[in-house]
């Protein structure tokens, strides 16, 4: 699933989405293209990976349903993994065949992200990670519970605004950081500036929010290592996200930095969904 996420990001960041023309599932009118360019290689490879991984996810989902159906989250996660993987494939196909607006295309990465998180949680259940961290006995107060739910939902908004920056070609409309123009700080004046600065504001807010949660957990949850280390790692990931986002601007969208940016948000979202799972399994404390 990480290969699918990063492959999709690579397609977008290299403008390879039309590498196979207006053909799907074939490529440039052929089942296997005989003329290979960089764009064709990137787009066609992404389709192959998505197809192969899709089959593996169906196998994992059916197997998990039968072998671990007694674990209450298994069936829900199995359904989510397959449903959202198919949905993102259909959106990708629709873009190739008919084209779509930027605001719809921006949903593509986020939909794949839900499928990735579902597969990740299924994997943790299969390997019984809960037993290793004694999560059956964890306790979560209302304060941490609602902050965990809130920041996870909000992280999806941050992901969407980031995808919107790319699909509206707003990445380099602001060449300074953290403001659009550090020599003349003010409100954006153009649509693309609003998109770029809107994402930066959203990213700044989630950075502050996760920092606050981490401080709270370090002070009050030292005896529960799964939360203690989980939120410390979450902060490290959001910090890496901010750093790679700024570095992408300074390096004029270096491809490797941009892919790291996608990787860190994927890992962060996956970890946050695991925190959600633990919150709903936990015993309530004051």
Rosetta silent file (secondary structure, phi, psi, omega in degrees, C-alpha in Angstrom):
SEQUENCE: XXXXXXXXXXXXXXXXXXXXXXXXXXXXXXXXXXXXXXXXXXXXXXXXXXXXXXXXXXXXXXXXXXXXXXXXXXXXXXXXXXXXXXXXXXXXXXXXXXXXXXXXXXXXXXXXXXXXXXXXXXXXXXXXXXXXXXXXXXXXXXXXXXXXXXXXXXXXXXXXXXXXXXXXXXXXXXXXXXXXXXXXXXXXXXXXXXXXXXXXXXXXXXXXXXXXXXXXXXXXXXXXXXXXXXXXXXXXXXXXXXXXXXXXXXXXXXXXXXXXXXXXXXXXXXXXXXXXXXXXXXXXXX
SCORE:     score description
SCORE:     0.000 S_00000001
   1 L     0.000  -33.988  174.784    0.000    0.000    0.000 S_00000001
   2 H   -63.489  -38.444  177.192    2.925    2.339    0.591 S_00000001
   3 H   -62.937  -38.219  177.718    4.087    1.581   -2.946 S_00000001
   4 H   -65.097  -46.307 -179.866    0.621    2.514   -4.219 S_00000001
   5 H   -61.130  -49.850 -178.069    0.616    5.777   -2.245 S_00000001
   6 H   -71.169  -32.428  176.086    4.119    6.783   -3.266 S_00000001
   7 H   -65.196  -41.553  176.566    3.561    5.583   -6.827 S_00000001
   8 H   -63.738  -40.773  177.318    0.480    7.758   -7.091 S_00000001
   9 H   -63.762  -38.722  178.992    2.427   10.694   -5.666 S_00000001
  10 H   -64.259  -42.412  177.590    5.198   10.036   -8.189 S_00000001
  11 H   -57.929  -46.122 -177.437    2.686   10.031  -11.058 S_00000001
  12 H   -67.980  -45.883 -173.931    1.283   13.353   -9.889 S_00000001
  13 H   -72.661  -20.194  177.837    4.585   15.050   -9.112 S_00000001
  14 L  -103.527    7.279 -179.490    6.126   14.052  -12.457 S_00000001
  15 L    54.062   44.206 -178.367    2.982   14.921  -14.468 S_00000001
  16 L  -101.508    9.673 -175.176    2.829   11.351  -15.767 S_00000001
  17 L   -59.681  -28.408  179.126   -0.921   10.927  -15.368 S_00000001
  18 L  -103.580   23.112  179.710   -1.454   10.974  -19.138 S_00000001
  19 L   -60.926  -28.254  178.713    1.521    8.722  -19.863 S_00000001
  20 L  -104.653   14.615  179.612   -0.879    6.098  -21.218 S_00000001
  21 L    67.672 -156.496  178.940   -3.117    8.624  -22.938 S_00000001
  22 L   -90.208   46.104 -178.207   -6.900    8.344  -22.625 S_00000001
  23 L  -124.115  135.998  176.530   -6.727    4.569  -22.333 S_00000001
  24 L  -158.746  133.823    4.603   -7.561    2.370  -19.332 S_00000001
  25 L   -82.695   -6.717  176.606   -6.789   -0.337  -18.331 S_00000001
  26 L   -70.756  178.439 -176.545   -4.639   -0.575  -21.445 S_00000001
  27 E  -132.032  115.446 -179.572   -1.885    1.892  -22.222 S_00000001
  28 L    54.267   42.540  176.362   -1.853    3.958  -25.425 S_00000001
  29 L    80.223    5.089 -179.341   -4.207    1.499  -27.103 S_00000001
  30 E  -127.407  153.112  176.173   -2.178   -1.577  -26.153 S_00000001
  31 L   -66.271  -44.849  174.639   -2.381   -4.063  -23.314 S_00000001
  32 L  -126.276  118.425 -175.439    1.373   -3.659  -22.816 S_00000001
  33 L   -65.904  141.628  177.713    2.909   -0.551  -24.411 S_00000001
  34 L  -100.548  -11.912  174.274    5.799   -1.096  -26.807 S_00000001
  35 L  -106.357  112.408 -173.667    6.950    2.535  -26.758 S_00000001
  36 L  -107.693  114.113  170.011    8.372    3.253  -23.318 S_00000001
  37 L  -110.951  173.972  179.473    8.960    6.817  -22.172 S_00000001
  38 H   -59.500  -42.632 -178.885    9.531    7.993  -18.611 S_00000001
  39 H   -65.611  -41.840  178.731    5.870    9.039  -18.322 S_00000001
  40 H   -63.626  -44.759 -178.761    4.636    5.712  -19.706 S_00000001
  41 H   -60.470  -44.830 -177.993    6.921    3.750  -17.382 S_00000001
  42 H   -66.662  -48.584 -177.537    5.773    5.650  -14.279 S_00000001
  43 H   -67.111  -46.621 -176.613    2.041    5.541  -15.080 S_00000001
  44 H   -67.984  -38.258  177.499    1.965    1.932  -16.328 S_00000001
  45 H   -62.817  -39.663  178.992    4.086    0.688  -13.398 S_00000001
  46 H   -63.221  -39.584  178.760    1.697    2.392  -10.985 S_00000001
  47 H   -65.088  -41.900  179.654   -1.249    0.626  -12.606 S_00000001
  48 H   -63.438  -46.397  179.849    0.491   -2.762  -12.380 S_00000001
  49 H   -60.705  -43.583 -179.963    1.405   -2.254   -8.718 S_00000001
  50 H   -61.667  -42.115  179.582   -2.154   -1.164   -7.913 S_00000001
  51 H   -64.911  -46.428 -178.927   -3.586   -4.236   -9.643 S_00000001
  52 H   -65.216  -47.205 -179.416   -1.219   -6.710   -7.961 S_00000001
  53 H   -65.453  -34.718  176.770   -1.589   -5.159   -4.520 S_00000001
  54 H   -58.186  -43.545  177.721   -5.349   -5.027   -5.004 S_00000001
  55 H   -62.629  -43.674  179.973   -5.410   -8.811   -5.444 S_00000001
  56 H   -63.511  -36.735  179.929   -3.226   -9.268   -2.351 S_00000001
  57 H   -68.580  -38.967  175.942   -5.511   -7.012   -0.307 S_00000001
  58 H   -61.069  -43.813  178.052   -8.569   -9.029   -1.315 S_00000001
  59 H   -61.432  -45.910  179.476   -6.752  -12.199   -0.226 S_00000001
  60 H   -61.053  -43.832 -177.519   -5.723  -10.573    3.058 S_00000001
  61 H   -63.862  -46.027 -179.613   -9.241   -9.282    3.697 S_00000001
  62 H   -65.606  -43.896 -179.453  -10.946  -12.642    3.048 S_00000001
  63 H   -63.116  -44.757  179.878   -8.326  -14.542    5.033 S_00000001
  64 H   -64.151  -41.757  179.501   -8.554  -12.103    7.955 S_00000001
  65 H   -56.928  -42.628 -177.054  -12.363  -12.221    7.869 S_00000001
  66 H   -79.300  -39.393 -174.668  -12.298  -16.023    8.208 S_00000001
  67 H   -88.220  -30.120 -174.852   -9.391  -16.417   10.613 S_00000001
  68 L  -125.493   25.117 -178.883   -9.784  -13.319   12.780 S_00000001
  69 L   -61.586  -20.208  179.851  -13.466  -12.508   12.407 S_00000001
  70 L   -73.827  -18.495  175.017  -13.868  -12.753   16.190 S_00000001
  71 L   -79.926  122.326 -164.522  -11.772   -9.578   16.585 S_00000001
  72 L   -61.183  -27.971 -178.136  -14.431   -6.894   16.365 S_00000001
  73 L   -84.628  -13.690 -169.954  -12.538   -4.499   14.055 S_00000001
  74 H   -59.940  -50.605 -175.032  -11.440   -7.105   11.507 S_00000001
  75 H   -65.652  -40.192  178.454  -14.496   -7.235    9.250 S_00000001
  76 H   -62.357  -46.523 -178.993  -14.876   -3.453    9.192 S_00000001
  77 H   -66.471  -38.460  178.374  -11.206   -2.929    8.299 S_00000001
  78 H   -61.381  -44.328  178.146  -11.296   -5.667    5.643 S_00000001
  79 H   -63.632  -45.786 -178.008  -14.266   -3.977    3.977 S_00000001
  80 H   -61.975  -40.757 -178.871  -12.673   -0.511    4.198 S_00000001
  81 H   -60.661  -45.783 -178.099   -9.381   -1.722    2.694 S_00000001
  82 H   -73.492  -46.570 -175.570  -11.080   -3.192   -0.374 S_00000001
  83 H   -58.625  -48.351 -175.490  -13.763   -0.518   -0.827 S_00000001
  84 H   -77.168  -25.593  173.590  -11.418    2.459   -0.776 S_00000001
  85 H   -67.014  -43.991  177.390   -8.782    0.737   -2.902 S_00000001
  86 H   -64.169  -40.846 -178.714  -11.424    0.093   -5.588 S_00000001
  87 H   -62.511  -44.184 -179.936  -12.736    3.643   -5.196 S_00000001
  88 H   -67.753  -33.095  177.239   -9.340    5.240   -5.738 S_00000001
  89 H   -66.280  -39.743  179.771   -8.749    3.005   -8.771 S_00000001
  90 H   -68.150  -38.532  177.413  -12.086    4.094  -10.263 S_00000001
  91 H   -64.659  -41.196  177.257  -11.326    7.766   -9.659 S_00000001
  92 H   -62.179  -42.448  179.237   -7.945    7.291  -11.336 S_00000001
  93 H   -65.240  -41.620  179.992   -9.577    5.546  -14.275 S_00000001
  94 H   -62.641  -37.188  177.827  -12.227    8.274  -14.585 S_00000001
  95 H   -63.569  -42.434 -179.585   -9.496   10.918  -14.682 S_00000001
  96 H   -65.884  -44.436 -172.862   -7.722    9.099  -17.517 S_00000001
  97 H   -78.323  -40.237 -172.676  -10.869    8.476  -19.562 S_00000001
  98 L  -125.913  -17.370 -175.482  -12.809   11.704  -19.057 S_00000001
  99 L    81.303  150.071 -179.182  -10.781   14.088  -16.907 S_00000001
 100 L  -143.768  163.276  178.729  -11.912   15.596  -13.608 S_00000001
 101 L   -72.499  159.906 -177.746  -11.737   18.867  -11.735 S_00000001
 102 H   -60.175  -37.091 -176.578   -8.879   19.695   -9.374 S_00000001
 103 H   -70.783  -27.900  174.801  -11.084   19.524   -6.282 S_00000001
 104 H   -78.651  -43.805 -179.940  -12.176   15.977   -7.137 S_00000001
 105 H   -59.920  -32.450 -178.806   -8.670   14.841   -8.067 S_00000001
 106 L   -64.389  -18.137  178.107   -7.380   16.071   -4.713 S_00000001
 107 H   -75.511  -18.572 -170.830   -9.493   13.352   -3.067 S_00000001
 108 H   -58.347  -50.837 -177.911   -7.484   10.599   -4.800 S_00000001
 109 H   -64.525  -41.554 -178.624   -4.528   10.497   -2.403 S_00000001
 110 H   -64.372  -36.215  178.168   -6.768   10.743    0.653 S_00000001
 111 H   -67.088  -41.828  175.996   -8.930    7.832   -0.479 S_00000001
 112 H   -62.317  -34.369 -178.443   -5.836    5.696   -0.988 S_00000001
 113 H   -64.397  -37.349  177.971   -4.706    6.773    2.470 S_00000001
 114 H   -65.343  -41.777  177.328   -7.834    5.303    4.080 S_00000001
 115 H   -63.049  -42.581  178.097   -7.192    1.978    2.353 S_00000001
 116 H   -59.464  -46.166 -178.844   -3.547    2.094    3.504 S_00000001
 117 H   -63.155  -37.699  179.264   -4.598    2.773    7.113 S_00000001
 118 H   -64.946  -43.085  177.930   -7.086   -0.104    7.001 S_00000001
 119 H   -65.272  -40.813  178.573   -4.413   -2.519    5.751 S_00000001
 120 H   -59.503  -47.067 -179.151   -1.979   -1.233    8.386 S_00000001
 121 H   -66.526  -37.648  174.506   -4.482   -1.842   11.212 S_00000001
 122 H   -59.958  -41.637  179.543   -5.299   -5.289    9.828 S_00000001
 123 H   -62.733  -42.311  178.853   -1.586   -6.062    9.842 S_00000001
 124 H   -63.937  -35.704  177.161   -1.243   -4.974   13.466 S_00000001
 125 H   -69.012  -42.982  179.677   -4.165   -7.236   14.387 S_00000001
 126 H   -59.526  -41.979 -178.164   -2.672  -10.183   12.472 S_00000001
 127 L   -89.113    8.581  174.495    0.656   -9.800   14.270 S_00000001
 128 L    52.596   43.958  179.387   -1.090   -9.293   17.638 S_00000001
 129 H   -61.183  -32.005 -179.793    0.734   -6.058   18.334 S_00000001
 130 H   -56.588  -41.619 -177.838   -1.895   -5.257   20.971 S_00000001
 131 H   -65.983  -32.870 -179.157   -0.756   -8.135   23.154 S_00000001
 132 H   -67.476  -30.047 -178.800    2.847   -6.947   23.027 S_00000001
 133 L  -105.932    9.330  177.559    1.820   -3.559   24.425 S_00000001
 134 L    51.061   47.262 -175.675   -0.874   -4.875   26.810 S_00000001
 135 H   -74.080  -10.266  178.840   -3.411   -2.558   25.224 S_00000001
 136 H   -68.345  -19.055 -176.499   -6.337   -4.420   26.800 S_00000001
 137 H  -109.984   11.175 -179.111   -5.587   -2.652   30.071 S_00000001
 138 L   -75.427  153.499  178.386   -4.968    0.892   28.840 S_00000001
 139 E  -127.513  137.134 -178.521   -7.036    3.787   30.146 S_00000001
 140 E  -129.484  129.637  176.588   -7.776    6.992   28.288 S_00000001
 141 E   -78.308  164.142 -179.703   -9.304   10.148   29.714 S_00000001
 142 H   -58.842  -37.398 -177.051  -11.943   12.186   27.889 S_00000001
 143 H   -59.112  -51.533 -179.559   -9.420   14.933   27.167 S_00000001
 144 H   -69.236  -36.288 -179.355   -7.052   12.671   25.222 S_00000001
 145 H   -58.124  -51.486 -175.116   -9.919   10.763   23.625 S_00000001
 146 H   -73.734  -31.044  175.312  -11.492   13.803   21.963 S_00000001
 147 H   -67.805  -37.483  178.782   -8.171   15.328   20.986 S_00000001
 148 H   -64.266  -47.010  178.818   -7.185   12.026   19.334 S_00000001
 149 H   -62.996  -46.064 -177.112  -10.417   11.847   17.345 S_00000001
 150 H   -62.367  -46.871 -176.013  -10.270   15.530   16.451 S_00000001
 151 H   -71.194  -28.973  177.644   -6.671   15.625   15.246 S_00000001
 152 H   -68.838  -45.597  176.367   -7.126   12.445   13.188 S_00000001
 153 H   -61.866  -43.692 -178.712  -10.136   13.879   11.368 S_00000001
 154 H   -65.060  -33.710  179.713   -8.313   17.172   10.942 S_00000001
 155 H   -59.695  -31.131  178.602   -5.228   15.413    9.523 S_00000001
 156 H   -68.524  -34.862  176.273   -7.393   14.293    6.612 S_00000001
 157 H   -65.017  -41.110  177.794   -8.234   17.930    5.901 S_00000001
 158 H   -61.084  -42.828  178.102   -4.504   18.729    5.901 S_00000001
 159 H   -59.971  -44.552 -178.905   -3.928   15.893    3.425 S_00000001
 160 H   -63.532  -43.858  179.909   -6.675   17.236    1.157 S_00000001
 161 H   -63.985  -35.641  177.327   -5.298   20.788    1.188 S_00000001
 162 H   -66.133  -42.175  177.607   -1.841   19.434    0.338 S_00000001
 163 H   -65.058  -36.092  179.851   -3.228   17.432   -2.594 S_00000001
 164 H   -65.311  -35.995  176.254   -5.132   20.503   -3.740 S_00000001
 165 H   -56.904  -45.828 -177.589   -1.872   22.488   -3.813 S_00000001
 166 H   -69.212  -45.756 -173.677   -0.424   19.977   -6.265 S_00000001
 167 H   -73.771  -17.344  175.089   -3.465   19.552   -8.474 S_00000001
 168 L   -99.678    8.051 -179.889   -3.956   23.322   -8.838 S_00000001
 169 L    55.372   46.549 -178.419   -0.235   23.805   -9.616 S_00000001
 170 L  -106.098   11.501 -172.610    0.183   26.068   -6.600 S_00000001
 171 L   -61.384  -44.056 -172.867    3.419   24.563   -5.244 S_00000001
 172 L  -110.559   22.768  177.352    5.783   27.369   -6.221 S_00000001
 173 L   -72.737  -24.740  175.251    3.427   30.318   -6.209 S_00000001
 174 L  -118.264  110.909 -174.418    4.987   31.305   -2.865 S_00000001
 175 L   -92.093   -6.625  174.880    8.772   31.056   -2.970 S_00000001
 176 L  -100.804  169.853  177.204    9.349   32.178    0.629 S_00000001
 177 L  -152.141  137.525    9.326    8.606   30.303    3.843 S_00000001
 178 L   -84.317  -15.784  179.388    6.751   30.408    6.217 S_00000001
 179 L   -91.591  164.986  179.998    4.963   33.356    4.593 S_00000001
 180 L   -64.174  -41.177  176.231    4.259   33.735    0.910 S_00000001
 181 L  -139.563  103.751 -174.514    6.527   36.805    0.803 S_00000001
 182 L   -65.115  -19.018 -179.569    8.569   37.314    3.961 S_00000001
 183 L   -87.237  -12.987 -179.673    9.383   40.891    2.967 S_00000001
 184 L  -145.024   74.711 -175.882    5.716   41.880    2.663 S_00000001
 185 L   -68.429  127.814  179.440    3.652   39.835    5.093 S_00000001
 186 L  -174.717 -174.902  179.940   -0.053   40.026    4.356 S_00000001
 187 L   -74.886  149.715  175.692   -3.078   38.145    3.107 S_00000001
 188 L   -59.807  153.193 -178.991   -2.888   36.264   -0.199 S_00000001
 189 L  -117.228  -14.208 -179.475   -4.190   38.145   -3.202 S_00000001
 190 L  -124.067  160.525 -177.763   -4.612   35.365   -5.783 S_00000001
 191 H   -56.282  -48.769 -176.796   -6.412   32.015   -5.802 S_00000001
 192 H   -64.518  -32.419  175.731   -3.211   29.958   -6.001 S_00000001
 193 H   -68.002  -39.576  176.970   -1.702   31.905   -3.098 S_00000001
 194 H   -61.945  -41.192  179.322   -4.805   31.201   -1.013 S_00000001
 195 H   -63.448  -48.010 -179.174   -4.471   27.483   -1.796 S_00000001
 196 H   -63.841  -49.288 -177.252   -0.772   27.414   -0.879 S_00000001
 197 H   -72.521  -28.037  174.533   -1.082   29.505    2.277 S_00000001
 198 H   -63.074  -41.352  177.578   -4.245   27.679    3.297 S_00000001
 199 H   -67.065  -40.959  179.514   -2.278   24.429    3.315 S_00000001
 200 H   -63.317  -40.726  178.254    0.587   26.014    5.253 S_00000001
 201 H   -64.435  -43.213  178.728   -1.844   27.338    7.869 S_00000001
 202 H   -62.023  -40.332  179.606   -3.516   23.910    8.129 S_00000001
 203 H   -67.811  -38.334  178.078   -0.085   22.251    8.507 S_00000001
 204 H   -63.768  -40.271 -178.915    0.965   24.747   11.188 S_00000001
 205 H   -65.905  -42.439 -179.665   -2.206   24.057   13.154 S_00000001
 206 H   -69.513  -31.579  175.969   -1.767   20.273   13.129 S_00000001
 207 H   -61.917  -48.169 -179.821    1.882   20.717   14.183 S_00000001
 208 H   -65.190  -40.347 -177.994    0.812   22.788   17.208 S_00000001
 209 H   -63.993  -47.381 -179.479   -2.071   20.421   17.975 S_00000001
 210 H   -68.694  -34.460  174.941    0.083   17.277   17.982 S_00000001
 211 H   -60.355  -44.251  178.982    2.763   19.083   20.012 S_00000001
 212 H   -61.889  -45.169 -179.794    0.105   19.918   22.614 S_00000001
 213 H   -63.598  -41.709  179.928   -1.157   16.308   22.706 S_00000001
 214 H   -60.721  -45.107  179.488    2.394   14.964   23.018 S_00000001
 215 H   -60.878  -43.281  178.617    3.140   17.258   25.981 S_00000001
 216 H   -60.681  -45.170 -177.964   -0.127   16.182   27.635 S_00000001
 217 H   -68.391  -41.462  179.078    0.641   12.491   27.119 S_00000001
 218 H   -60.936  -34.783 -178.570    4.252   12.793   28.322 S_00000001
 219 H   -79.927  -31.304 -170.552    2.981   14.418   31.518 S_00000001
 220 H  -119.365   -8.313 -174.667    0.032   12.111   32.224 S_00000001
 221 L  -127.948   34.060 -179.961    0.570    8.785   30.409 S_00000001
 222 L   -62.689  -28.062 -178.615    4.116    7.714   31.264 S_00000001
 223 L   -82.639    0.123  179.396    2.814    4.392   32.545 S_00000001
 224 L  -123.465   88.043 -171.296    1.207    3.542   29.196 S_00000001
 225 H   -59.598  -29.793 -178.581    4.067    3.145   26.687 S_00000001
 226 H   -65.312  -35.499  175.402    1.846    2.616   23.639 S_00000001
 227 H   -80.319  -43.049 -177.368    0.448    6.144   24.070 S_00000001
 228 H   -55.853  -54.086 -177.721    3.670    7.636   25.408 S_00000001
 229 H   -78.905  -29.774  179.015    5.800    6.538   22.476 S_00000001
 230 H   -60.418  -43.184 -178.538    2.957    6.682   19.964 S_00000001
 231 H   -79.413  -27.314  173.631    2.486   10.422   20.426 S_00000001
 232 H   -65.689  -44.175  178.170    6.211   11.125   20.562 S_00000001
 233 H   -65.267  -37.387  177.364    6.577    9.366   17.205 S_00000001
 234 H   -59.675  -42.305  179.458    3.541   11.274   15.906 S_00000001
 235 H   -66.957  -39.275  177.977    5.244   14.549   16.758 S_00000001
 236 H   -61.347  -40.962 -179.570    8.485   13.436   15.093 S_00000001
 237 H   -67.684  -41.468 -179.914    6.537   12.562   11.940 S_00000001
 238 H   -70.426  -31.954  174.722    4.634   15.862   11.845 S_00000001
 239 H   -64.968  -44.400  177.476    7.908   17.718   12.428 S_00000001
 240 H   -62.511  -34.767  177.808    9.479   15.811    9.515 S_00000001
 241 H   -63.644  -44.260  179.175    6.402   16.708    7.465 S_00000001
 242 H   -65.192  -43.244 -177.991    6.861   20.405    8.145 S_00000001
 243 H   -64.074  -45.496 -179.630   10.600   20.261    7.411 S_00000001
 244 H   -68.987  -31.824  176.530   10.170   18.420    4.100 S_00000001
 245 H   -63.605  -44.497  178.000    7.352   20.786    3.119 S_00000001
 246 H   -67.506  -41.616 -178.639    9.605   23.811    3.641 S_00000001
 247 H   -64.587  -34.032  177.699   12.568   22.065    1.996 S_00000001
 248 H   -60.769  -36.418  177.317   10.456   21.261   -1.064 S_00000001
 249 H   -68.644  -47.333 -176.664    9.960   25.012   -1.552 S_00000001
 250 H   -65.119  -30.286 -178.040   13.644   25.829   -1.048 S_00000001
 251 L   -96.727   10.630 -179.950   14.742   23.072   -3.465 S_00000001
 252 L    58.140   47.326  175.310   12.165   23.992   -6.130 S_00000001
 253 L    66.264   48.474  172.512   10.210   20.755   -5.630 S_00000001
 254 L   -54.190  130.079 -171.679   13.044   18.257   -5.461 S_00000001
 255 H   -61.327  -42.355 -177.611   11.375   14.936   -6.306 S_00000001
 256 H   -66.922  -39.029  177.028   12.924   12.942   -3.448 S_00000001
 257 H   -65.043  -42.361 -179.903   11.968   15.581   -0.883 S_00000001
 258 H   -63.046  -38.505  178.567    8.435   15.699   -2.289 S_00000001
 259 H   -70.464  -36.433  174.541    8.109   11.903   -2.019 S_00000001
 260 H   -62.134  -37.491  177.832    9.385   11.997    1.563 S_00000001
 261 H   -59.184  -43.308  177.749    6.696   14.598    2.248 S_00000001
 262 H   -68.714  -37.904 -179.891    4.064   12.119    1.032 S_00000001
 263 H   -63.363  -46.546 -175.785    5.664    9.273    2.994 S_00000001
 264 H   -65.032  -39.323  179.538    5.668   11.106    6.324 S_00000001
 265 H   -69.916  -32.109  177.008    2.009   12.137    6.102 S_00000001
 266 H   -65.318  -46.291  179.220    1.076    8.553    5.198 S_00000001
 267 H   -64.748  -40.112  179.557    2.902    7.161    8.223 S_00000001
 268 H   -63.646  -46.002 -179.371    1.444    9.854   10.466 S_00000001
 269 H   -62.608  -41.498  177.841   -2.122    9.167    9.322 S_00000001
 270 H   -60.734  -42.845  179.678   -1.619    5.429    9.830 S_00000001
 271 H   -66.547  -40.316  178.913   -0.317    5.982   13.357 S_00000001
 272 H   -63.615  -38.174  177.996   -3.183    8.346   14.211 S_00000001
 273 H   -67.079  -31.532  175.212   -5.741    5.758   13.081 S_00000001
 274 H   -67.517  -37.974  175.624   -4.059    3.243   15.388 S_00000001
 275 H   -61.926  -37.921  176.890   -4.430    5.718   18.240 S_00000001
 276 H   -61.486  -45.623  179.291   -8.133    5.940   17.331 S_00000001
 277 H   -58.189  -43.598 -179.304   -8.440    2.139   17.511 S_00000001
 278 H   -66.505  -38.688  179.705   -6.829    2.124   20.952 S_00000001
 279 H   -60.436  -43.559 -178.087   -9.047    4.931   22.196 S_00000001
 280 H   -76.151  -17.249  175.889  -12.207    3.025   21.305 S_00000001
 281 H   -89.396  -19.188 -168.404  -10.869   -0.159   22.897 S_00000001
 282 L   -74.534  162.744  171.404   -9.685    1.483   26.098 S_00000001
 283 E   -87.021  142.692 -176.529  -11.288    1.687   29.495 S_00000001
 284 E   -77.415  137.550  173.545  -12.382    5.170   30.451 S_00000001
 285 E  -122.323  168.780 -177.307  -10.444    6.976   33.163 S_00000001
 286 L   -74.914    0.000    0.000  -11.079   10.294   34.815 S_00000001
